[in-house]
Amino acid sequence: MSSQRPSAWYAVPAFAFFALFAALPMVLVIYLSFTAWDGLGTPQLNGGENWSRLLDDSEARASVWRTLLLMVMSWLVQTPIALLVGVWAAGKQRSRAVLSSIFFLPLLLSTAAIALLWQALLEPNFGAFVGGPLFLGDPDIALYTVVLVISWQFIPFHTLLYQGAARAVPPSLYEAATLDGATRVGKFLHITLPQLRYTIVTSSVLMLVGSLTTFDTVLILTNGGPGTATRILPLHMYITGFSGFEMGYASAIAVVLVVLGTALSIAVMRWSGFRSMSSQQEGS
């Protein structure tokens, strides 16, 4: 097999796409974060006024905390369920294929449909839990309810990742472990989990960074309420920009989201040792 690397010209379309749809918008948002703009007129530079205001904005700090809490809770709920169901679904029995098809149905629904569905189910007067807790109306549990709805939506996607990765594990590893007398739990801990390490890192990055951009589900389910109990940072940015017509200040919040997402991705990669991981080929 040839070891010659492809020409750098192959990367030009990717770089052009990134520059047009990622780098350029980010530069514009950074510029707008130093302006006063209502979204209609011409942006007026106001120095670091938006950033000074952001440092003193107690609601923005509370929104950051809620966003981090939602992110961590989403990871803790989604990762073990997606991992276990994905490994289980990687089997070849016919019943698993049928049950997996049903389990993956949320992937076919739009975010708006899912939010409206759960909003109706959790409605305290005619929903599925009449007389029960006010899942979306109690400030103490509303954010955790949002986490469960988001998890219900995205667990099937991450399960697909784990299912595909589990099916790529060489069967000979399990056969050798069986000859050595390994139990099912032992095979999972010492073969399956190490073989899925790339997928765990990838899924975790998608899950954590994706939580920073969660917006539409919260907007439809609670609109940040009750009070500000579920007002996470992306929703705070939206309300500030499109309801308060303060696009300059909303741009400063958007820059914070970009920095948090980038720092989080780098931290997960470094913490997981992703760059130093070797091949997952059989025998490595």
PyMOL commands that set and color helices and strands:
alter all, ss='L'
color gray80, all
select helices_A, chain A and resi 8-32+49-56+58-89+94-103+105-108+111-121+142-167+171-179+184-195+197-212+216-221+233-243+247-272+274-276
alter helices_A, ss='H'
color red, helices_A
select strands_A, chain A and resi 35-36+44-45
alter strands_A, ss='S'
color yellow, strands_A
deselect
rebuild
show_as cartoon
